[in-house]
Amino acid sequence: MMKLSIPNSWQNISIEKFPLIFDVIRDDLDDNEKNIRILSILSDVNVNEIKKINIEGIKKLIDKIQFVFKMEFPKEKHKFKHNGFNWVVNYDITKITAGDFISLSKLTENEDAIINNLPQIVAVFIQPFRYKWFRVDAIEMDYTAKVNHLKSVDVGTIYPIAVFFCSIIGSLSIDIEDYLEKQTQEVKKILMNELNSKSTMNTGGGT
């Protein structure tokens, strides 16, 4: 039987494979076809080659990948190591800028956007750091560099973090829309008062 290297958890699956896996899971295919395609993605082996594996062998492989369909992930991390850096996650959503919020709103506008932009979403909230003597020092790194690092992180690390922030951003959108609506109404009131005031003055000046 062909020997396939199959990961047994999300921590062993790279983020670049996640959109492909997610598309298969939600696709309108029978279970056998889904299993074959997932095995192909995880092992980097052509679908036709997977189909040549004998029944007993394929059953064992299918059992190994059932965690994928359950979509169960570990709790989001506050710190993690990747690409030779230590990373800390800032879960204080109030610290993001207006520009970050606008970008995040676009990156999370629908399910497809979220799945395809996990590195871009999480990069807003992470900071590389180093331990120096008895203190922690932040390492300066721009947004693009952070995204590039995250493109190779495992799904088990990045997905739970992204899901946490997506849920918060959704509620923030409602709050901000309400705030903007109130601000708009206030501006309208001020303008109307000014117009009424000018109208009164003009009327008074003509008598």
LOROMI-899566 format. One line per field, with one value per atom (N, C-alpha, C): residue number from 1; residue in one letter; chain; atom name; x, y, z. Coordinates in nm, 2 decimals. Layout:
N
i <- [NUM  ...]
aa <- [A  ...]
ch <- [A  ...]
at <- [CA  ...]
east <- [X  ...]
north <- [Y  ...]
up <- [Z  ...]
This chain:
207
i <- [1  1  1  2  2  2  3  3  3  4  4  4  5  5  5  6  6  6  7  7  7  8  8  8  9  9  9  10  10  10  11  11  11  12  12  12  13  13  13  14  14  14  15  15  15  16  16  16  17  17  17  18  18  18  19  19  19  20  20  20  21  21  21  22  22  22  23  23  23  24  24  24  25  25  25  26  26  26  27  27  27  28  28  28  29  29  29  30  30  30  31  31  31  32  32  32  33  33  33  34  34  34  35  35  35  36  36  36  37  37  37  38  38  38  39  39  39  40  40  40  41  41  41  42  42  42  43  43  43  44  44  44  45  45  45  46  46  46  47  47  47  48  48  48  49  49  49  50  50  50  51  51  51  52  52  52  53  53  53  54  54  54  55  55  55  56  56  56  57  57  57  58  58  58  59  59  59  60  60  60  61  61  61  62  62  62  63  63  63  64  64  64  65  65  65  66  66  66  67  67  67  68  68  68  69  69  69  70  70  70  71  71  71  72  72  72  73  73  73  74  74  74  75  75  75  76  76  76  77  77  77  78  78  78  79  79  79  80  80  80  81  81  81  82  82  82  83  83  83  84  84  84  85  85  85  86  86  86  87  87  87  88  88  88  89  89  89  90  90  90  91  91  91  92  92  92  93  93  93  94  94  94  95  95  95  96  96  96  97  97  97  98  98  98  99  99  99  100  100  100  101  101  101  102  102  102  103  103  103  104  104  104  105  105  105  106  106  106  107  107  107  108  108  108  109  109  109  110  110  110  111  111  111  112  112  112  113  113  113  114  114  114  115  115  115  116  116  116  117  117  117  118  118  118  119  119  119  120  120  120  121  121  121  122  122  122  123  123  123  124  124  124  125  125  125  126  126  126  127  127  127  128  128  128  129  129  129  130  130  130  131  131  131  132  132  132  133  133  133  134  134  134  135  135  135  136  136  136  137  137  137  138  138  138  139  139  139  140  140  140  141  141  141  142  142  142  143  143  143  144  144  144  145  145  145  146  146  146  147  147  147  148  148  148  149  149  149  150  150  150  151  151  151  152  152  152  153  153  153  154  154  154  155  155  155  156  156  156  157  157  157  158  158  158  159  159  159  160  160  160  161  161  161  162  162  162  163  163  163  164  164  164  165  165  165  166  166  166  167  167  167  168  168  168  169  169  169  170  170  170  171  171  171  172  172  172  173  173  173  174  174  174  175  175  175  176  176  176  177  177  177  178  178  178  179  179  179  180  180  180  181  181  181  182  182  182  183  183  183  184  184  184  185  185  185  186  186  186  187  187  187  188  188  188  189  189  189  190  190  190  191  191  191  192  192  192  193  193  193  194  194  194  195  195  195  196  196  196  197  197  197  198  198  198  199  199  199  200  200  200  201  201  201  202  202  202  203  203  203  204  204  204  205  205  205  206  206  206  207  207  207]
aa <- [M  M  M  M  M  M  K  K  K  L  L  L  S  S  S  I  I  I  P  P  P  N  N  N  S  S  S  W  W  W  Q  Q  Q  N  N  N  I  I  I  S  S  S  I  I  I  E  E  E  K  K  K  F  F  F  P  P  P  L  L  L  I  I  I  F  F  F  D  D  D  V  V  V  I  I  I  R  R  R  D  D  D  D  D  D  L  L  L  D  D  D  D  D  D  N  N  N  E  E  E  K  K  K  N  N  N  I  I  I  R  R  R  I  I  I  L  L  L  S  S  S  I  I  I  L  L  L  S  S  S  D  D  D  V  V  V  N  N  N  V  V  V  N  N  N  E  E  E  I  I  I  K  K  K  K  K  K  I  I  I  N  N  N  I  I  I  E  E  E  G  G  G  I  I  I  K  K  K  K  K  K  L  L  L  I  I  I  D  D  D  K  K  K  I  I  I  Q  Q  Q  F  F  F  V  V  V  F  F  F  K  K  K  M  M  M  E  E  E  F  F  F  P  P  P  K  K  K  E  E  E  K  K  K  H  H  H  K  K  K  F  F  F  K  K  K  H  H  H  N  N  N  G  G  G  F  F  F  N  N  N  W  W  W  V  V  V  V  V  V  N  N  N  Y  Y  Y  D  D  D  I  I  I  T  T  T  K  K  K  I  I  I  T  T  T  A  A  A  G  G  G  D  D  D  F  F  F  I  I  I  S  S  S  L  L  L  S  S  S  K  K  K  L  L  L  T  T  T  E  E  E  N  N  N  E  E  E  D  D  D  A  A  A  I  I  I  I  I  I  N  N  N  N  N  N  L  L  L  P  P  P  Q  Q  Q  I  I  I  V  V  V  A  A  A  V  V  V  F  F  F  I  I  I  Q  Q  Q  P  P  P  F  F  F  R  R  R  Y  Y  Y  K  K  K  W  W  W  F  F  F  R  R  R  V  V  V  D  D  D  A  A  A  I  I  I  E  E  E  M  M  M  D  D  D  Y  Y  Y  T  T  T  A  A  A  K  K  K  V  V  V  N  N  N  H  H  H  L  L  L  K  K  K  S  S  S  V  V  V  D  D  D  V  V  V  G  G  G  T  T  T  I  I  I  Y  Y  Y  P  P  P  I  I  I  A  A  A  V  V  V  F  F  F  F  F  F  C  C  C  S  S  S  I  I  I  I  I  I  G  G  G  S  S  S  L  L  L  S  S  S  I  I  I  D  D  D  I  I  I  E  E  E  D  D  D  Y  Y  Y  L  L  L  E  E  E  K  K  K  Q  Q  Q  T  T  T  Q  Q  Q  E  E  E  V  V  V  K  K  K  K  K  K  I  I  I  L  L  L  M  M  M  N  N  N  E  E  E  L  L  L  N  N  N  S  S  S  K  K  K  S  S  S  T  T  T  M  M  M  N  N  N  T  T  T  G  G  G  G  G  G  G  G  G  T  T  T]
ch <- [A  A  A  A  A  A  A  A  A  A  A  A  A  A  A  A  A  A  A  A  A  A  A  A  A  A  A  A  A  A  A  A  A  A  A  A  A  A  A  A  A  A  A  A  A  A  A  A  A  A  A  A  A  A  A  A  A  A  A  A  A  A  A  A  A  A  A  A  A  A  A  A  A  A  A  A  A  A  A  A  A  A  A  A  A  A  A  A  A  A  A  A  A  A  A  A  A  A  A  A  A  A  A  A  A  A  A  A  A  A  A  A  A  A  A  A  A  A  A  A  A  A  A  A  A  A  A  A  A  A  A  A  A  A  A  A  A  A  A  A  A  A  A  A  A  A  A  A  A  A  A  A  A  A  A  A  A  A  A  A  A  A  A  A  A  A  A  A  A  A  A  A  A  A  A  A  A  A  A  A  A  A  A  A  A  A  A  A  A  A  A  A  A  A  A  A  A  A  A  A  A  A  A  A  A  A  A  A  A  A  A  A  A  A  A  A  A  A  A  A  A  A  A  A  A  A  A  A  A  A  A  A  A  A  A  A  A  A  A  A  A  A  A  A  A  A  A  A  A  A  A  A  A  A  A  A  A  A  A  A  A  A  A  A  A  A  A  A  A  A  A  A  A  A  A  A  A  A  A  A  A  A  A  A  A  A  A  A  A  A  A  A  A  A  A  A  A  A  A  A  A  A  A  A  A  A  A  A  A  A  A  A  A  A  A  A  A  A  A  A  A  A  A  A  A  A  A  A  A  A  A  A  A  A  A  A  A  A  A  A  A  A  A  A  A  A  A  A  A  A  A  A  A  A  A  A  A  A  A  A  A  A  A  A  A  A  A  A  A  A  A  A  A  A  A  A  A  A  A  A  A  A  A  A  A  A  A  A  A  A  A  A  A  A  A  A  A  A  A  A  A  A  A  A  A  A  A  A  A  A  A  A  A  A  A  A  A  A  A  A  A  A  A  A  A  A  A  A  A  A  A  A  A  A  A  A  A  A  A  A  A  A  A  A  A  A  A  A  A  A  A  A  A  A  A  A  A  A  A  A  A  A  A  A  A  A  A  A  A  A  A  A  A  A  A  A  A  A  A  A  A  A  A  A  A  A  A  A  A  A  A  A  A  A  A  A  A  A  A  A  A  A  A  A  A  A  A  A  A  A  A  A  A  A  A  A  A  A  A  A  A  A  A  A  A  A  A  A  A  A  A  A  A  A  A  A  A  A  A  A  A  A  A  A  A  A  A  A  A  A  A  A  A  A  A  A  A  A  A  A  A  A  A  A  A  A  A  A  A  A  A  A  A  A  A  A  A  A  A  A  A  A  A  A  A  A  A  A  A  A  A  A  A  A  A  A  A  A  A  A  A  A  A  A  A  A  A  A  A  A  A  A  A  A  A  A  A  A  A  A  A]
at <- [N  CA  C  N  CA  C  N  CA  C  N  CA  C  N  CA  C  N  CA  C  N  CA  C  N  CA  C  N  CA  C  N  CA  C  N  CA  C  N  CA  C  N  CA  C  N  CA  C  N  CA  C  N  CA  C  N  CA  C  N  CA  C  N  CA  C  N  CA  C  N  CA  C  N  CA  C  N  CA  C  N  CA  C  N  CA  C  N  CA  C  N  CA  C  N  CA  C  N  CA  C  N  CA  C  N  CA  C  N  CA  C  N  CA  C  N  CA  C  N  CA  C  N  CA  C  N  CA  C  N  CA  C  N  CA  C  N  CA  C  N  CA  C  N  CA  C  N  CA  C  N  CA  C  N  CA  C  N  CA  C  N  CA  C  N  CA  C  N  CA  C  N  CA  C  N  CA  C  N  CA  C  N  CA  C  N  CA  C  N  CA  C  N  CA  C  N  CA  C  N  CA  C  N  CA  C  N  CA  C  N  CA  C  N  CA  C  N  CA  C  N  CA  C  N  CA  C  N  CA  C  N  CA  C  N  CA  C  N  CA  C  N  CA  C  N  CA  C  N  CA  C  N  CA  C  N  CA  C  N  CA  C  N  CA  C  N  CA  C  N  CA  C  N  CA  C  N  CA  C  N  CA  C  N  CA  C  N  CA  C  N  CA  C  N  CA  C  N  CA  C  N  CA  C  N  CA  C  N  CA  C  N  CA  C  N  CA  C  N  CA  C  N  CA  C  N  CA  C  N  CA  C  N  CA  C  N  CA  C  N  CA  C  N  CA  C  N  CA  C  N  CA  C  N  CA  C  N  CA  C  N  CA  C  N  CA  C  N  CA  C  N  CA  C  N  CA  C  N  CA  C  N  CA  C  N  CA  C  N  CA  C  N  CA  C  N  CA  C  N  CA  C  N  CA  C  N  CA  C  N  CA  C  N  CA  C  N  CA  C  N  CA  C  N  CA  C  N  CA  C  N  CA  C  N  CA  C  N  CA  C  N  CA  C  N  CA  C  N  CA  C  N  CA  C  N  CA  C  N  CA  C  N  CA  C  N  CA  C  N  CA  C  N  CA  C  N  CA  C  N  CA  C  N  CA  C  N  CA  C  N  CA  C  N  CA  C  N  CA  C  N  CA  C  N  CA  C  N  CA  C  N  CA  C  N  CA  C  N  CA  C  N  CA  C  N  CA  C  N  CA  C  N  CA  C  N  CA  C  N  CA  C  N  CA  C  N  CA  C  N  CA  C  N  CA  C  N  CA  C  N  CA  C  N  CA  C  N  CA  C  N  CA  C  N  CA  C  N  CA  C  N  CA  C  N  CA  C  N  CA  C  N  CA  C  N  CA  C  N  CA  C  N  CA  C  N  CA  C  N  CA  C  N  CA  C  N  CA  C  N  CA  C  N  CA  C  N  CA  C  N  CA  C  N  CA  C  N  CA  C  N  CA  C  N  CA  C  N  CA  C  N  CA  C  N  CA  C  N  CA  C  N  CA  C  N  CA  C  N  CA  C  N  CA  C  N  CA  C  N  CA  C  N  CA  C  N  CA  C  N  CA  C  N  CA  C  N  CA  C  N  CA  C  N  CA  C  N  CA  C  N  CA  C  N  CA  C  N  CA  C  N  CA  C]
east <- [0.08  0.00  0.09  0.04  0.11  0.12  0.23  0.24  0.22  0.12  0.09  0.12  0.17  0.19  0.07  -0.01  -0.13  -0.13  -0.15  -0.15  -0.27  -0.26  -0.37  -0.43  -0.39  -0.46  -0.44  -0.52  -0.51  -0.37  -0.30  -0.17  -0.07  -0.10  0.00  -0.05  -0.14  -0.19  -0.16  -0.09  -0.06  -0.18  -0.18  -0.29  -0.32  -0.22  -0.25  -0.34  -0.35  -0.44  -0.58  -0.60  -0.73  -0.84  -0.83  -0.93  -0.97  -0.87  -0.90  -0.99  -0.95  -1.02  -1.16  -1.17  -1.30  -1.40  -1.35  -1.43  -1.48  -1.40  -1.44  -1.55  -1.53  -1.63  -1.77  -1.77  -1.91  -1.96  -1.88  -1.92  -2.03  -2.11  -2.22  -2.16  -2.09  -2.03  -2.07  -2.07  -2.09  -1.97  -1.99  -1.89  -1.76  -1.78  -1.66  -1.57  -1.64  -1.56  -1.49  -1.56  -1.50  -1.38  -1.39  -1.28  -1.16  -1.18  -1.08  -1.01  -1.08  -1.03  -0.95  -1.00  -0.93  -0.80  -0.80  -0.67  -0.57  -0.62  -0.54  -0.47  -0.55  -0.50  -0.40  -0.43  -0.34  -0.21  -0.22  -0.10  -0.02  -0.08  -0.02  0.00  -0.10  -0.10  -0.22  -0.21  -0.32  -0.44  -0.56  -0.68  -0.68  -0.64  -0.64  -0.55  -0.44  -0.35  -0.41  -0.48  -0.55  -0.66  -0.72  -0.83  -0.77  -0.65  -0.59  -0.56  -0.57  -0.54  -0.65  -0.61  -0.72  -0.81  -0.93  -1.03  -0.99  -0.92  -0.87  -0.78  -0.69  -0.60  -0.67  -0.77  -0.84  -0.92  -0.98  -1.06  -0.98  -0.86  -0.77  -0.73  -0.71  -0.67  -0.79  -0.91  -1.03  -1.05  -1.03  -1.05  -0.95  -0.84  -0.74  -0.78  -0.86  -0.89  -1.03  -1.10  -1.23  -1.23  -1.12  -1.12  -1.14  -1.11  -1.12  -1.27  -1.36  -1.50  -1.57  -1.51  -1.57  -1.55  -1.44  -1.41  -1.40  -1.33  -1.31  -1.17  -1.15  -1.02  -0.98  -0.85  -0.81  -0.85  -0.84  -0.87  -0.77  -0.81  -0.71  -0.60  -0.48  -0.36  -0.33  -0.26  -0.22  -0.07  0.00  0.14  0.17  0.25  0.30  0.43  0.50  0.63  0.61  0.67  0.66  0.77  0.84  0.94  1.06  1.09  1.20  1.16  1.03  0.99  0.89  0.89  0.78  0.68  0.55  0.44  0.35  0.30  0.20  0.07  -0.04  -0.17  -0.23  -0.27  -0.33  -0.49  -0.55  -0.69  -0.78  -0.71  -0.79  -0.83  -0.95  -1.00  -1.01  -1.02  -1.03  -0.90  -0.79  -0.66  -0.64  -0.73  -0.72  -0.75  -0.69  -0.72  -0.85  -0.90  -1.01  -0.98  -0.85  -0.81  -0.81  -0.76  -0.76  -0.90  -0.99  -1.13  -1.19  -1.17  -1.22  -1.16  -1.03  -0.97  -1.02  -1.04  -1.10  -1.24  -1.32  -1.45  -1.46  -1.36  -1.36  -1.31  -1.21  -1.15  -1.25  -1.35  -1.44  -1.58  -1.60  -1.74  -1.83  -1.76  -1.84  -1.75  -1.81  -1.74  -1.62  -1.63  -1.52  -1.41  -1.44  -1.34  -1.26  -1.33  -1.26  -1.16  -1.21  -1.13  -1.01  -1.02  -0.91  -0.82  -0.86  -0.78  -0.73  -0.72  -0.69  -0.55  -0.45  -0.32  -0.34  -0.41  -0.43  -0.51  -0.61  -0.69  -0.61  -0.54  -0.47  -0.35  -0.29  -0.17  -0.19  -0.32  -0.35  -0.33  -0.34  -0.35  -0.22  -0.12  -0.01  0.12  0.21  0.34  0.45  0.56  0.67  0.75  0.80  0.88  0.99  1.08  1.20  1.21  1.26  1.29  1.43  1.44  1.57  1.59  1.68  1.70  1.56  1.51  1.39  1.27  1.28  1.17  1.14  1.03  0.99  0.99  1.07  1.08  1.01  0.93  0.86  0.96  0.94  1.02  0.94  1.00  0.93  0.92  0.80  0.77  0.65  0.66  0.54  0.43  0.32  0.20  0.23  0.28  0.31  0.40  0.50  0.60  0.53  0.44  0.36  0.27  0.21  0.12  0.20  0.32  0.40  0.45  0.48  0.51  0.39  0.27  0.15  0.11  0.15  0.11  0.15  0.25  0.30  0.27  0.19  0.16  0.05  0.04  -0.06  -0.20  -0.30  -0.44  -0.48  -0.43  -0.47  -0.43  -0.33  -0.29  -0.37  -0.38  -0.43  -0.59  -0.65  -0.80  -0.87  -0.84  -0.91  -0.90  -0.78  -0.75  -0.84  -0.84  -0.92  -1.07  -1.12  -1.26  -1.30  -1.21  -1.24  -1.26  -1.17  -1.18  -1.29  -1.32  -1.44  -1.57  -1.58  -1.71  -1.71  -1.60  -1.60  -1.62  -1.56  -1.58  -1.72  -1.79  -1.93  -2.01  -1.99  -2.07  -2.03  -1.90  -1.85  -1.91  -1.93  -1.99  -2.13  -2.21  -2.34  -2.32  -2.23  -2.21  -2.17  -2.07  -2.02  -2.13  -2.21  -2.31  -2.41  -2.45  -2.54  -2.48  -2.35  -2.28  -2.28  -2.24  -2.24  -2.38  -2.48  -2.62  -2.65  -2.62  -2.64  -2.57  -2.44  -2.36  -2.42  -2.47  -2.53  -2.66  -2.74  -2.86  -2.82  -2.71  -2.67  -2.62  -2.55  -2.50  -2.62  -2.72  -2.85  -2.92  -2.92  -2.99  -2.91  -2.78  -2.70  -2.72  -2.72  -2.74  -2.87  -2.98  -3.11  -3.13  -3.06  -3.07  -3.00  -2.89  -2.81  -2.90  -2.96  -3.04  -3.16  -3.22  -3.34  -3.30  -3.18  -3.13  -3.10  -3.04  -3.01  -3.14  -3.24  -3.37  -3.43  -3.43  -3.49  -3.42  -3.29  -3.21  -3.24  -3.25  -3.28  -3.42  -3.51  -3.65  -3.66  -3.58  -3.58  -3.52  -3.42  -3.34  -3.43  -3.53  -3.61  -3.73  -3.76  -3.87  -3.84]
north <- [-0.12  0.00  0.12  0.23  0.35  0.41  0.46  0.52  0.67  0.72  0.86  0.93  1.05  1.12  1.21  1.17  1.24  1.30  1.44  1.50  1.45  1.45  1.40  1.51  1.64  1.75  1.88  1.98  2.11  2.18  2.14  2.20  2.15  2.05  2.00  2.03  2.12  2.16  2.30  2.33  2.47  2.55  2.68  2.77  2.78  2.76  2.76  2.65  2.54  2.43  2.45  2.54  2.55  2.59  2.69  2.73  2.61  2.53  2.41  2.31  2.28  2.19  2.24  2.37  2.43  2.42  2.44  2.43  2.29  2.19  2.05  2.02  2.06  2.03  2.08  2.20  2.26  2.23  2.16  2.13  2.02  2.02  1.93  1.80  1.72  1.60  1.49  1.36  1.25  1.24  1.17  1.15  1.09  0.99  0.92  1.02  1.10  1.19  1.30  1.34  1.44  1.38  1.26  1.20  1.18  1.14  1.13  1.26  1.37  1.50  1.55  1.53  1.58  1.51  1.38  1.30  1.35  1.39  1.44  1.57  1.66  1.79  1.77  1.69  1.67  1.60  1.51  1.43  1.48  1.58  1.63  1.52  1.43  1.32  1.33  1.31  1.33  1.24  1.29  1.22  1.08  1.07  0.94  0.84  0.89  0.80  0.75  0.84  0.80  0.69  0.70  0.61  0.47  0.46  0.33  0.25  0.31  0.25  0.15  0.03  -0.07  -0.03  -0.10  -0.06  -0.06  -0.16  -0.16  -0.04  -0.01  0.10  0.23  0.25  0.38  0.40  0.29  0.30  0.36  0.30  0.35  0.50  0.54  0.67  0.77  0.73  0.81  0.83  0.72  0.73  0.84  0.86  0.95  1.10  1.12  1.26  1.31  1.23  1.27  1.40  1.43  1.55  1.68  1.67  1.78  1.81  1.72  1.74  1.79  1.76  1.81  1.96  2.01  2.15  2.19  2.11  2.14  2.19  2.31  2.37  2.40  2.41  2.44  2.58  2.62  2.75  2.85  2.97  3.07  3.09  3.11  3.13  3.28  3.31  3.44  3.47  3.36  3.36  3.24  3.25  3.14  3.16  3.06  3.07  3.03  3.11  3.07  3.15  3.07  3.13  3.20  3.14  3.19  3.31  3.35  3.46  3.42  3.49  3.48  3.58  3.55  3.64  3.65  3.77  3.79  3.85  3.80  3.85  3.95  4.07  4.17  4.16  4.11  4.08  4.21  4.32  4.44  4.51  4.48  4.53  4.68  4.75  4.90  4.97  4.89  4.95  4.97  4.91  4.92  5.06  5.10  5.23  5.22  5.34  5.35  5.28  5.31  5.25  5.10  5.04  4.90  4.84  4.91  4.86  4.86  4.96  4.96  4.85  4.82  4.71  4.58  4.56  4.44  4.41  4.52  4.51  4.45  4.49  4.44  4.29  4.26  4.13  4.03  4.07  3.98  4.00  4.05  4.09  3.97  3.85  3.73  3.61  3.49  3.37  3.34  3.36  3.33  3.43  3.55  3.65  3.61  3.57  3.53  3.41  3.31  3.19  3.22  3.31  3.34  3.45  3.51  3.63  3.61  3.48  3.46  3.53  3.52  3.58  3.74  3.79  3.94  3.99  3.91  3.94  3.94  3.83  3.81  3.90  3.94  4.02  4.16  4.20  4.33  4.33  4.21  4.19  4.13  4.10  4.03  4.12  4.09  4.16  4.07  4.07  3.99  4.05  3.96  4.02  3.92  3.97  3.90  3.91  3.81  3.81  3.87  3.97  4.03  4.05  3.97  3.97  3.94  4.04  4.01  4.09  4.13  4.20  4.15  4.19  4.16  4.28  4.27  4.38  4.35  4.45  4.44  4.45  4.38  4.39  4.47  4.57  4.65  4.57  4.56  4.48  4.54  4.57  4.62  4.51  4.56  4.47  4.37  4.41  4.32  4.20  4.24  4.13  4.04  4.09  4.00  3.90  3.96  3.87  3.76  3.80  3.70  3.59  3.62  3.52  3.43  3.49  3.41  3.32  3.34  3.26  3.11  3.09  2.95  2.90  2.97  2.92  2.81  2.72  2.61  2.66  2.59  2.62  2.62  2.53  2.52  2.64  2.71  2.84  2.96  2.97  3.10  3.10  2.99  3.00  3.04  2.98  3.02  3.17  3.22  3.37  3.45  3.41  3.49  3.48  3.36  3.35  3.44  3.45  3.53  3.68  3.73  3.87  3.89  3.79  3.81  3.83  3.75  3.76  3.90  3.95  4.08  4.19  4.18  4.28  4.29  4.18  4.18  4.26  4.25  4.33  4.48  4.50  4.64  4.71  4.64  4.70  4.76  4.69  4.74  4.86  4.86  4.97  5.10  5.07  5.19  5.25  5.16  5.20  5.29  5.24  5.32  5.45  5.45  5.57  5.67  5.62  5.71  5.77  5.68  5.73  5.84  5.82  5.93  6.06  6.04  6.15  6.23  6.15  6.21  6.29  6.24  6.30  6.43  6.43  6.55  6.66  6.62  6.71  6.78  6.69  6.75  6.85  6.82  6.91  7.04  7.04  7.16  7.24  7.17  7.24  7.31  7.23  7.29  7.41  7.40  7.51  7.64  7.61  7.72  7.78  7.70  7.75  7.83  7.77  7.84  7.98  7.98  8.10  8.20  8.16  8.26  8.31  8.22  8.25  8.36  8.34  8.44  8.57  8.57  8.69  8.77  8.69  8.75  8.81  8.74  8.79  8.92  8.91  9.03  9.15  9.12  9.24  9.30  9.23  9.29  9.37  9.37  9.44  9.58]
up <- [0.00  0.00  0.00  -0.07  -0.07  0.07  0.11  0.24  0.23  0.30  0.30  0.44  0.43  0.56  0.58  0.68  0.71  0.84  0.85  0.99  1.07  1.20  1.28  1.37  1.34  1.41  1.33  1.37  1.30  1.32  1.43  1.45  1.35  1.28  1.18  1.03  1.02  0.89  0.86  0.75  0.72  0.68  0.71  0.68  0.53  0.44  0.30  0.25  0.33  0.29  0.34  0.44  0.50  0.41  0.32  0.23  0.14  0.10  0.01  0.09  0.21  0.30  0.32  0.35  0.38  0.26  0.14  0.02  0.01  0.03  0.02  0.12  0.25  0.35  0.32  0.27  0.24  0.10  0.02  -0.12  -0.12  -0.22  -0.24  -0.30  -0.22  -0.26  -0.17  -0.21  -0.11  -0.02  0.09  0.19  0.14  0.05  0.00  -0.08  -0.17  -0.25  -0.17  -0.06  0.03  0.10  0.14  0.21  0.12  0.00  -0.10  -0.13  -0.14  -0.17  -0.06  0.07  0.18  0.20  0.17  0.18  0.08  -0.04  -0.15  -0.10  -0.04  0.00  0.11  0.21  0.32  0.29  0.20  0.16  0.04  -0.03  -0.15  -0.26  -0.26  -0.35  -0.44  -0.57  -0.67  -0.63  -0.65  -0.62  -0.69  -0.81  -0.89  -0.82  -0.76  -0.69  -0.56  -0.49  -0.37  -0.39  -0.51  -0.54  -0.57  -0.59  -0.62  -0.49  -0.38  -0.25  -0.22  -0.17  -0.14  -0.03  -0.02  0.07  0.21  0.26  0.40  0.43  0.34  0.35  0.36  0.27  0.26  0.38  0.44  0.56  0.68  0.69  0.80  0.78  0.66  0.63  0.66  0.62  0.64  0.79  0.87  1.02  1.07  1.02  1.07  1.04  0.94  0.90  0.95  1.03  1.07  1.15  1.22  1.30  1.21  1.08  0.99  0.98  0.97  0.95  1.07  1.19  1.32  1.34  1.27  1.29  1.43  1.51  1.65  1.67  1.73  1.74  1.89  1.92  2.06  2.09  2.22  2.26  2.20  2.18  2.12  2.21  2.15  2.23  2.25  2.36  2.39  2.35  2.34  2.29  2.21  2.11  2.03  1.97  1.92  1.85  1.71  1.62  1.48  1.40  1.31  1.22  1.30  1.42  1.50  1.59  1.59  1.67  1.78  1.89  1.99  1.95  1.96  1.92  2.04  2.06  2.16  2.09  2.14  2.08  2.17  2.11  2.19  2.17  2.28  2.27  2.31  2.33  2.36  2.23  2.19  2.06  2.06  2.18  2.18  2.14  2.13  2.09  1.94  1.86  1.71  1.66  1.56  1.50  1.41  1.37  1.28  1.15  1.11  0.98  0.99  1.10  1.12  1.11  1.18  1.18  1.04  0.96  0.83  0.74  0.76  0.69  0.73  0.87  0.92  0.87  0.86  0.82  0.68  0.59  0.46  0.45  0.54  0.54  0.60  0.68  0.74  0.70  0.58  0.53  0.50  0.48  0.46  0.49  0.49  0.53  0.44  0.31  0.22  0.25  0.27  0.30  0.43  0.53  0.65  0.63  0.56  0.54  0.46  0.36  0.27  0.33  0.44  0.49  0.63  0.68  0.82  0.86  0.78  0.81  0.82  0.73  0.73  0.85  0.89  1.01  1.14  1.16  1.28  1.29  1.18  1.18  1.24  1.24  1.31  1.46  1.51  1.66  1.72  1.64  1.70  1.70  1.78  1.79  1.83  1.75  1.78  1.90  1.99  2.10  2.13  2.22  2.26  2.42  2.48  2.62  2.64  2.72  2.74  2.89  2.95  3.09  3.16  3.24  3.31  3.25  3.13  3.07  2.93  2.88  2.74  2.65  2.54  2.45  2.32  2.28  2.15  2.04  1.93  1.81  1.70  1.65  1.54  1.42  1.36  1.24  1.17  1.04  0.98  0.95  0.91  0.89  0.78  0.67  0.56  0.60  0.68  0.73  0.82  0.90  0.99  0.91  0.81  0.73  0.66  0.61  0.54  0.64  0.76  0.86  0.89  0.90  0.94  0.82  0.70  0.59  0.60  0.69  0.70  0.84  0.92  1.06  1.04  1.15  1.14  1.17  1.12  1.13  1.28  1.36  1.50  1.58  1.53  1.60  1.55  1.42  1.37  1.36  1.34  1.32  1.44  1.56  1.68  1.71  1.69  1.71  1.62  1.49  1.39  1.43  1.47  1.50  1.62  1.72  1.83  1.79  1.71  1.67  1.57  1.49  1.39  1.47  1.58  1.66  1.72  1.77  1.83  1.73  1.61  1.51  1.46  1.46  1.42  1.51  1.64  1.74  1.74  1.71  1.70  1.59  1.48  1.36  1.39  1.47  1.51  1.59  1.69  1.78  1.70  1.61  1.54  1.44  1.38  1.29  1.37  1.49  1.58  1.62  1.65  1.68  1.57  1.45  1.33  1.30  1.32  1.29  1.39  1.52  1.62  1.58  1.54  1.50  1.39  1.29  1.17  1.21  1.30  1.35  1.42  1.50  1.58  1.48  1.38  1.28  1.21  1.18  1.11  1.20  1.33  1.42  1.43  1.43  1.44  1.31  1.20  1.07  1.06  1.11  1.10  1.19  1.31  1.41  1.35  1.28  1.22  1.10  1.03  0.92  0.97  1.07  1.13  1.19  1.25  1.31  1.21  1.10  0.99  0.92  0.91  0.86  0.94  1.07  1.17  1.16  1.15  1.14  1.01  0.91  0.78  0.78  0.84  0.85  0.93  1.05  1.14  1.07  0.99  0.93  0.82  0.77  0.66  0.71  0.85  0.90  0.94]
